[in-house]
Structure formats: C-alpha cells, structure tokens
Amino acid sequence: EIVYQKGREDIELLDSILIPAALGPYEIHGPVKLLRSYVP
C-alpha cells in the first residue's frame, strides 16, 4: 500500500486506483491509495 501525501496531514484515502508513472518520478505497477487533495 502506497500513500502519497501532498502537503496535508489529514489523510483521506480514496479507493485504490492506478496512476500512470508520468504523474511523478516514480514507477507504479499496481494499485495505490491517493489523498483526495492529490486528485485534480
């Protein structure tokens, strides 16, 4: 389980989704959990 926190401490997890590696300097090959604030 990978959780990305973008400048927030209130972690509100979304359902697991897939992220293309183009969104950041990481290779992701599976479901990850994002903060709601991360989603555009």
C-alpha positions in Angstrom: 0.0 0.0 0.0 1.4 3.3 -1.1 0.1 6.6 0.2 1.1 9.9 -1.3 0.7 12.9 1.0 0.9 16.2 -0.8 1.4 18.9 1.8 -1.5 17.7 4.0 -1.8 15.9 7.3 -5.4 14.9 7.1 -5.2 11.7 5.3 -8.5 11.0 3.5 -7.9 7.9 1.4 -9.6 7.3 -1.9 -10.3 3.9 -3.2 -7.3 2.2 -4.7 -6.6 3.5 -8.2 -3.9 3.2 -10.8 -1.6 6.1 -11.5 0.5 6.4 -14.7 4.1 6.9 -13.9 4.1 10.1 -15.9 2.4 11.8 -13.0 5.6 11.7 -11.0 9.2 10.4 -10.6 8.1 7.0 -9.5 7.3 3.7 -11.2 4.0 2.4 -10.1 2.8 -1.1 -11.2 -0.1 -1.7 -9.0 -3.0 -0.1 -7.0 -2.1 2.8 -4.8 -4.1 5.0 -2.5 -4.1 8.7 -3.0 -5.2 11.6 -0.9 -8.3 13.4 -2.1 -6.2 16.5 -2.4 -4.0 14.9 -4.9 -6.7 14.2 -7.4 -7.2 17.1 -9.9 
